[in-house]
Amino acid sequence: MIPNGYLMFEDENFIESSVAKLNALRKSGQFCDVRLQVCGHEMLAHRAVLACCSPYLFEIFNSDGDPHRVSHVKFDDLNPEAVEVLLNYAYTAQLKADKELVKDVYSAAKKLKMDRVKQVCGDYLLSRMDVTSCISYRNFASCMGDSRLLNKVDAYIQEHLLQISEEEEFLKLPRLKLEVQTLYYSADHKLLDGNLLDGQAEVFGSDDDHIQFVQKKPPRENGHKPINSSSTGCLPSPNAPVQSPKHEWKIIASEKTSNNTYLCLAVLDGVFCVIFLHGRNSPQSSPTSTPKLTKSLSFEMQPDELIEKPMSPMHYARSGLGTAELNGKLIAAGGYNREECLRTVECYDPHTDHWSFLAPMRTPRARFQMAVLMGQLYVVGGSNGHSDDLSCGEMYDPNIDDWIPVPELRTNRCNAGVCALNGKLYILGGSDPYGQKGLKNCEVFDPVTKSWTSCAPLNIRRHQSAVCELGGYLYIIGGAESWNCLNTVERYNPENNTWTLIAPMNVARRGAGVAVLDGKLFVGGGFDGSHAISCVEMYDPTRNEWKMIGNMTSARSNAGIASVGNTIYAVGGFDGNEFLNTVEVYNLESNEWSPYTKIFQF
């Protein structure tokens, strides 16, 4: 067919034939440029193919520095047979694994960030689940941190608890035996328990055949008294500050086995266990008609009680994202998320510890920076996952919750610094179209004339630098000249259009984040040439001096760092193994980073 004078031909056999030939080349070791060493087994493959299906390997290959040398990647915790299954999938799009191997394939897919394979393996396990295997499947899902799988297994357990309780795996679980006192409503609608004076009772209310917990806070001056159990340990106080994500209280399922006895499966302090609850008789003063409880797992606390809890993670893991503060909220946009370049934009409210979605960008975008100009968000350049040198940009208007295109850059750029100064938008440095070395040239955007013009070039070629504004100056920090990380810092004076080198950082780094707080610069994370780092340093412009401060709790390369109010937030990034969706905050007074937030409970 030749419509409109163009030759059009579609070869239906080409892709299938090419895929088969690629896999044959892999198995014969031809043109292979990566060696996977898996528990002593060596497997040859092609970097380009693996990078397309595994974001984990993509980041490793992208950090190698030399795209032409043979990469060596070592795994000591994966099953070689499972990795071979994933290699076949990468080359043929066909996933074939023996049923005994599916869990290992899932584990390998999790390590390599192959989410589609994870989901397929999880669905296969669910299809084979029965009362005999559900507990082992739940343990596996918990170990893998797969909330989707956990929720489906828990739903199955809730429907089949009594049958499951007769299985051998159930009998092997840790057991707690608790005696509790019945909670009731008084005639004047006050919530009371049978022993009001000691303040120590852990109480529950019944809802037909299932239980709902209400836990009463002990008097403040008495401290916490653990409840003794029949196991080797004791049940931890539910009011104790949470120290890690594993400090979890969750009732999976419960059944009433007699008039005042309940059988429960629960997660307590991260341990999956069986609980037998025996209720005491209600006090004689209990009303004859006791209303049923409607809240589960609620706590009675003083209004000024501060509870520490892990900060809510982003909905998506993101590396190479853009971050900014807008109207008292933290904005996180785009970035790489395992297998794709993202358009999605999330908004974090520090007061509610909640992430919500804003309108997505028009273009998938990663390896870019974001800035606020005249109350609007600007993103320009970057990579869309296919092209590493975008020239397009867009602006987010919070009044209409939508993104609007802005004039294209004069030079295509990826890994460039973006910052607002004196009512104009600056884009600084970045990588050339081949991604081999940094750029010196800089451009400035005038939102009134809607045009880009050139400004003074940098002294040193830079890409993957951190950029910010402080005291009427622009700062460009670190980055890389080609693949060699820099510790040098330059400051731009808009009055005379000049860049000046100032005191260098203590640590050379690229892909770092920067925030301004209390008149100082805080630069954290990045990549030092060999691995992702967690160290942070602070610059005092009055002294022209850098000093090391407290490390982040996680190494973060290509993360987002921004200040909101009087707090510095670090979000996302790549820790050398995982793409991250986690958040942590810096406390200036204690000089510590923490993944926890403190909230009031009433």
C-alpha positions in Angstrom: 0.0 0.0 0.0 1.3 3.5 -0.9 -1.2 6.0 0.6 -0.3 9.7 0.0 2.8 8.7 -1.9 4.5 7.0 1.1 5.7 3.5 1.1 4.1 1.5 4.0 5.0 -2.1 4.7 4.4 -4.1 7.9 6.3 -7.3 8.3 4.3 -9.4 10.8 7.1 -11.9 11.2 9.9 -9.5 11.8 9.5 -9.0 15.5 9.0 -12.7 16.3 12.0 -13.5 14.1 14.2 -10.8 15.7 13.3 -11.8 19.2 14.2 -15.4 18.5 17.5 -14.4 17.0 18.3 -12.1 20.0 17.7 -14.9 22.4 19.9 -17.2 20.3 22.7 -14.6 20.4 22.4 -14.5 24.2 22.6 -18.2 24.6 25.6 -18.4 22.3 27.3 -15.5 24.0 27.5 -13.4 20.8 27.7 -9.6 21.2 27.0 -9.9 24.9 28.2 -7.0 27.0 27.0 -7.9 30.5 27.8 -10.8 32.8 25.4 -11.7 35.5 27.0 -13.8 38.3 24.2 -15.5 40.3 25.4 -17.6 43.2 28.4 -18.9 41.2 26.6 -19.2 37.9 27.6 -16.9 35.1 25.0 -15.7 32.5 25.7 -13.6 29.5 23.3 -11.0 28.1 23.0 -7.7 26.3 22.8 -4.5 28.4 20.3 -2.8 26.1 17.8 -5.6 26.4 18.1 -6.0 30.2 18.0 -2.2 30.7 14.6 -2.1 28.9 12.9 -4.6 31.2 14.7 -4.0 34.5 14.9 -0.5 36.0 17.3 -1.9 38.6 19.8 -2.9 36.0 19.1 0.2 34.0 20.3 2.3 36.9 23.4 0.2 37.5 24.4 0.3 33.8 23.7 4.0 33.6 26.1 4.5 36.6 28.9 2.5 35.0 30.4 5.6 33.4 31.6 3.8 30.3 28.7 2.5 28.2 31.1 0.4 26.0 32.7 -1.8 28.6 31.4 -5.1 29.8 29.4 -4.9 33.0 29.6 -7.4 35.8 26.6 -7.6 38.1 26.7 -10.0 41.0 23.8 -11.5 42.9 24.3 -13.7 46.0 20.7 -13.9 47.0 18.8 -15.1 43.9 18.1 -18.5 42.5 20.0 -18.9 39.2 17.1 -20.9 37.7 14.7 -18.0 38.5 17.1 -15.5 36.9 17.3 -17.6 33.8 13.5 -17.6 33.6 13.6 -13.8 33.7 16.2 -13.6 31.1 14.1 -15.7 28.8 11.2 -13.4 29.5 13.3 -10.3 28.8 14.1 -11.7 25.3 10.9 -13.5 24.4 8.1 -11.8 26.5 7.1 -15.4 27.6 7.2 -16.3 31.3 7.6 -20.0 31.9 8.4 -21.4 35.3 7.8 -24.6 37.2 5.3 -24.2 40.0 8.0 -24.9 42.6 10.1 -22.0 41.1 7.4 -19.3 41.1 8.3 -17.8 44.5 11.9 -17.6 43.5 11.0 -15.9 40.2 8.9 -13.4 42.2 11.8 -12.7 44.5 14.2 -12.2 41.6 11.6 -10.0 39.8 11.3 -7.9 43.0 15.1 -7.4 43.1 15.2 -6.4 39.4 12.1 -4.2 39.7 10.1 -6.1 37.1 6.7 -5.3 38.5 4.7 -6.9 35.8 6.4 -10.3 36.5 5.8 -9.8 40.2 2.1 -9.3 39.6 1.8 -12.3 37.4 3.6 -14.5 39.9 1.5 -13.2 42.7 -1.7 -13.9 40.8 -0.5 -17.4 40.1 0.2 -18.0 43.8 -3.2 -16.7 44.7 -4.8 -19.1 42.2 -3.2 -22.1 43.9 -3.9 -20.9 47.5 -5.9 -23.1 49.8 -6.4 -23.5 53.6 -3.3 -25.6 53.8 -1.0 -23.1 52.1 -2.4 -19.7 52.9 -0.3 -19.1 56.0 2.9 -19.8 54.2 1.7 -17.6 51.3 1.0 -14.8 53.8 4.5 -15.1 55.3 5.9 -14.9 51.8 3.9 -11.8 50.9 4.8 -10.1 54.2 8.5 -10.9 53.6 8.2 -9.4 50.1 6.3 -6.3 51.4 3.6 -6.9 48.8 0.5 -5.1 50.2 -1.7 -6.2 47.3 -0.9 -9.8 47.8 -1.2 -9.5 51.6 -4.7 -8.0 51.3 -5.9 -10.8 49.1 -4.5 -13.5 51.4 -5.9 -11.8 54.4 -9.3 -11.7 52.8 -9.1 -15.4 52.2 -8.0 -16.1 55.8 -11.0 -14.1 57.0 -13.4 -16.3 55.1 -11.8 -19.6 56.1 -10.4 -19.0 59.6 -12.0 -22.0 61.3 -10.8 -24.4 58.6 -7.4 -22.9 58.7 -7.2 -23.2 62.5 -7.2 -27.0 62.0 -4.1 -27.0 59.8 -0.6 -27.9 60.9 0.8 -24.5 59.8 -1.7 -22.7 62.1 -0.6 -24.8 65.1 3.0 -23.7 64.5 2.2 -20.0 64.9 3.2 -18.2 68.1 0.3 -18.0 70.5 -0.9 -15.5 73.1 -3.6 -16.1 75.7 -5.2 -12.9 77.0 -7.9 -12.3 79.6 -9.7 -9.0 79.0 -12.6 -7.2 80.5 -15.8 -6.3 78.5 -16.3 -2.8 77.4 -19.8 -1.3 77.8 -21.7 1.9 77.4 -23.3 3.4 80.5 -26.8 4.7 80.5 -25.4 8.3 80.1 -23.5 7.2 77.0 -20.1 7.1 78.5 -17.6 4.4 77.5 -16.7 2.4 80.6 -14.9 -0.8 81.5 -15.2 -3.1 84.4 -12.2 -1.8 86.3 -12.1 1.9 86.1 -9.7 2.5 89.0 -6.5 0.8 87.9 -6.5 2.3 84.4 -4.7 -0.7 83.0 -7.4 -2.7 81.3 -7.1 -3.7 77.7 -10.8 -4.0 76.6 -12.8 -5.2 73.6 -16.3 -5.2 72.4 -18.2 -7.8 70.4 -19.9 -7.5 67.1 -21.7 -10.7 66.5 -19.0 -13.3 66.0 -16.1 -10.9 65.4 -14.1 -8.6 67.7 -13.3 -4.9 67.6 -10.6 -3.6 69.9 -10.5 -0.4 71.9 -7.3 0.1 73.9 -7.3 2.3 77.0 -4.3 4.5 77.7 -2.7 3.9 81.1 -2.5 6.9 83.5 0.4 9.1 82.4 2.3 8.8 85.7 2.1 5.0 85.9 3.9 4.2 82.6 3.1 1.1 80.6 2.7 -2.4 82.1 3.0 -5.2 79.5 0.4 -7.9 79.5 1.9 -11.3 80.3 1.4 -14.0 77.8 2.0 -17.7 77.5 4.7 -17.2 74.9 8.3 -16.4 75.7 7.8 -12.6 75.3 5.0 -10.2 76.2 2.6 -8.2 74.2 4.0 -4.7 73.7 2.0 -1.7 74.7 0.0 -0.3 71.8 0.7 3.2 73.0 4.4 3.0 72.8 6.0 5.2 70.1 6.4 3.4 66.8 10.1 2.7 66.1 10.0 1.0 62.8 7.4 0.1 60.1 7.3 -3.5 61.5 5.6 -2.2 64.7 2.2 -3.1 63.4 -1.1 -4.0 65.1 -3.6 -5.6 62.8 -6.4 -8.1 63.4 -6.5 -10.3 60.3 -9.5 -12.4 61.2 -11.5 -13.5 64.3 -14.2 -16.0 65.1 -16.3 -16.4 68.2 -15.7 -19.9 69.5 -17.9 -19.8 72.6 -20.0 -17.2 74.5 -17.0 -15.3 75.8 -14.0 -16.7 73.8 -12.6 -15.5 70.6 -10.0 -17.0 68.2 -7.9 -14.4 66.3 -5.2 -14.3 63.7 -3.3 -11.0 64.1 -0.1 -9.2 63.4 1.3 -7.8 66.7 4.6 -5.9 66.7 5.4 -7.3 63.2 4.8 -11.0 64.4 2.1 -13.1 62.8 0.4 -15.0 65.7 -2.7 -16.6 67.2 -4.6 -14.9 70.0 -7.1 -16.6 72.3 -9.3 -13.9 74.0 -11.3 -14.8 77.0 -13.7 -12.2 78.2 -14.7 -11.7 81.8 -18.3 -11.2 82.8 -19.6 -7.7 82.5 -20.0 -5.6 85.7 -23.3 -5.8 87.5 -23.9 -2.2 86.7 -23.7 -2.8 83.0 -26.9 -1.7 81.2 -29.2 -4.5 80.0 -29.0 -3.2 76.4 -25.4 -2.4 75.5 -24.9 -0.6 72.2 -22.3 -2.2 69.9 -19.0 -0.6 69.3 -18.4 1.0 65.9 -14.7 1.8 66.0 -11.9 -0.6 65.8 -8.4 -0.2 67.1 -9.0 3.3 68.4 -7.0 4.8 71.3 -8.1 6.9 74.3 -5.4 9.6 74.7 -4.9 13.1 76.0 -5.3 15.9 73.3 -1.6 16.9 73.7 -0.3 13.4 73.1 2.3 13.3 70.3 2.6 10.0 68.5 5.5 9.1 66.2 4.7 7.2 63.1 6.4 6.4 59.8 5.9 9.1 57.2 3.5 8.2 54.4 5.4 7.1 51.3 4.7 8.4 47.8 2.3 6.4 45.7 5.1 5.8 43.2 8.8 5.2 43.7 10.7 8.0 41.8 14.3 8.6 40.8 15.4 11.6 38.8 12.2 13.5 39.9 11.5 17.1 40.2 10.5 18.6 43.7 9.4 22.0 44.9 7.5 23.7 47.6 4.2 25.2 46.5 1.6 26.9 48.9 3.0 25.1 51.9 2.9 21.6 50.2 5.7 19.4 48.8 5.3 18.6 45.1 7.0 15.6 43.6 6.7 15.1 39.8 7.8 12.6 37.2 11.0 10.5 37.6 11.7 6.9 36.7 9.6 4.3 38.4 11.1 0.9 37.8 9.9 0.2 34.2 8.7 3.6 33.0 9.2 7.4 32.9 6.3 9.0 34.8 3.9 11.8 34.1 2.2 11.7 37.5 2.5 14.5 40.1 2.0 14.0 43.8 1.4 16.6 46.5 2.3 16.1 50.2 0.5 17.9 53.0 2.8 18.0 56.1 -0.1 18.7 58.4 -2.0 15.6 57.5 0.9 13.4 56.4 -1.0 12.6 53.2 -0.1 12.3 49.5 -2.6 13.3 46.8 -2.4 13.5 43.1 -2.3 16.7 41.0 -3.0 16.8 37.2 -0.3 14.8 35.4 2.3 16.5 33.2 1.7 16.4 29.5 5.1 14.7 28.9 6.7 11.8 30.8 9.8 13.4 32.3 12.8 12.4 34.4 16.3 13.7 35.1 14.9 17.3 35.3 14.4 19.9 38.0 11.4 21.9 38.9 11.0 25.5 40.1 8.3 27.9 41.3 7.9 31.2 39.4 5.2 33.7 40.2 3.1 31.0 42.1 3.3 28.5 39.2 5.4 25.3 38.7 7.8 25.1 35.8 9.5 22.0 34.3 11.8 22.0 31.3 14.0 19.6 29.5 14.9 16.2 30.9 14.3 12.7 29.5 11.1 11.0 28.6 12.6 7.5 28.8 13.3 7.3 25.1 15.0 10.7 24.3 17.6 12.0 26.7 17.5 15.6 25.5 14.1 17.1 25.6 13.6 20.8 24.7 9.9 21.1 25.7 8.7 22.6 28.9 5.4 23.1 30.7 3.9 25.2 33.5 1.4 24.0 36.2 -1.3 26.5 37.2 -2.7 25.5 40.6 -5.8 27.6 40.0 -7.0 25.3 37.2 -5.0 22.2 38.2 -3.6 21.8 34.7 -0.3 22.0 32.8 0.3 24.5 30.0 3.1 24.2 27.4 5.8 26.9 27.5 8.2 27.9 24.7 10.9 25.3 23.9 14.5 25.7 25.0 17.0 26.9 22.5 19.2 23.9 23.4 17.9 20.4 24.2 19.0 19.5 27.8 18.8 16.6 30.2 20.1 16.6 33.8 20.1 20.5 33.8 19.6 22.7 36.9 16.5 24.9 37.0 15.8 27.8 39.4 13.8 31.0 39.6 15.5 34.4 40.4 14.1 37.9 40.2 10.9 36.9 38.3 12.8 34.9 35.7 13.5 31.2 35.2 17.0 29.9 34.7 18.2 26.6 33.2 21.8 25.9 33.8 24.2 23.3 32.3 23.0 19.8 31.7 24.2 17.0 29.4 24.8 17.1 25.7 22.5 15.1 23.3 24.8 12.1 23.7 24.9 12.3 27.5 28.7 12.1 27.5 29.7 15.5 29.0 28.3 18.5 30.7 27.3 21.8 29.2 28.4 25.3 30.1 25.7 27.3 28.4 22.8 28.7 30.4 19.4 30.2 29.4 16.9 32.5 31.1 13.1 32.6 30.5 11.1 35.8 30.8 7.4 34.9 31.6 6.3 38.3 30.3 7.8 38.1 26.9 7.6 34.3 26.9 11.1 34.0 25.4 14.4 32.3 26.2 17.7 34.2 26.0 21.3 33.3 26.8 23.1 34.4 29.9 26.7 34.0 31.1 28.1 30.5 30.7 29.4 28.4 33.6 33.1 28.2 34.4 33.0 24.4 34.4 30.9 22.0 32.3 28.2 20.4 34.5 25.3 18.0 34.4 23.4 16.4 37.3 24.2 19.5 39.5 22.1 20.8 42.4 20.8 24.4 41.8 19.1 26.9 44.2 18.6 30.6 44.9 19.8 32.3 48.1 20.2 35.9 48.9 19.6 37.1 45.4 22.3 34.8 43.9 22.0 31.5 42.0 24.2 28.5 43.2 25.1 25.5 41.1 26.6 22.8 43.1 28.6 19.7 42.2 27.5 17.5 39.3 29.8 15.9 36.8 31.9 17.3 34.0 31.7 14.1 32.0 31.4 11.2 34.4 33.9 12.5 37.0 32.0 13.9 40.0 32.6 17.5 41.0 32.8 19.1 44.4 33.2 22.6 42.9 30.5 25.3 43.4 29.7 28.4 41.4 27.6 31.5 42.3 25.8 33.7 39.8 25.4 37.4 40.3 22.5 38.7 38.1 23.7 42.3 38.4 26.9 41.8 36.4 25.9 38.5 34.7 29.0 36.6 36.0 29.7 33.2 37.6 32.2 33.0 40.4 33.8 29.9 41.9 33.3 29.7 45.7 34.4 27.3 48.4 34.1 23.6 47.2 32.1 21.0 49.0 33.8 18.4 51.2 32.4 15.5 49.0 32.3 15.4 45.2 28.8 14.3 44.1 26.4 14.3 41.2 22.6 13.7 41.4 22.4 15.5 44.8 19.5 17.5 46.1 19.6 21.0 47.7 17.3 23.0 49.9 17.6 26.4 51.7 16.8 26.8 55.3 17.7 29.5 57.8 19.9 31.3 55.3 22.0 28.3 54.6 22.3 25.7 51.8 21.8 22.0 52.6 23.1 19.5 50.0 22.4 15.8 50.5 22.8 12.5 48.8 23.9 11.9 45.3 26.4 9.6 43.6 30.1 9.9 44.4 31.4 8.0 41.4 31.1 4.5 43.0 27.9 4.4 45.0 24.8 6.3 46.2 25.6 8.2 49.3 23.6 9.5 52.3 26.0 12.2 53.6 24.8 15.9 53.9 26.7 19.1 54.1 25.7 22.7 54.9 27.0 25.9 53.3 27.2 29.2 55.3 27.4 32.1 52.8 28.5 34.5 55.4 31.6 32.4 56.1 32.0 30.9 52.6 32.3 27.5 54.4 30.9 24.0 54.0 30.6 21.6 57.0 29.3 18.0 57.2 26.1 17.5 59.2 23.9 14.5 60.0 23.5 11.8 57.4 20.2 10.8 55.9 18.8 7.5 57.1 19.0 6.2 53.5 21.4 6.7 50.6 19.7 8.6 47.9 20.9 9.4 44.4 18.8 11.5 42.1 16.4 12.2 44.9 14.3 15.3 45.5 15.2 17.6 48.4 13.1 20.7 49.3 12.3 22.8 52.3 8.6 23.3 53.3 8.1 25.7 56.2 10.9 25.1 58.6 11.5 21.5 57.6 13.7 19.9 54.9 12.3 16.9 53.2 14.1 14.2 51.1 12.0 12.1 48.9 12.5 9.2 46.5 15.8 8.5 44.7 17.9 5.4 44.2 19.8 3.8 47.1 22.0 1.6 44.9 19.5 -1.3 45.1 16.0 0.1 45.2 14.0 2.9 43.6 12.5 4.7 46.6 9.1 6.1 47.4 10.1 6.9 51.0 10.3 10.3 52.8 12.5 11.6 55.6 12.9 14.9 57.3 15.8 16.9 58.8 15.6 18.4 62.3 17.8 21.4 62.5 18.0 21.4 66.3 18.9 17.8 66.8 21.0 17.6 63.5 19.2 14.3 62.7 17.2 12.9 59.8 14.2 10.8 60.5 11.7 8.8 58.5 9.0 9.5 61.2 6.6 12.3 61.7 4.9 13.4 65.0 1.2 13.9 65.0 -1.3 14.8 67.6 -3.8 12.2 68.8 -7.1 13.1 70.5 
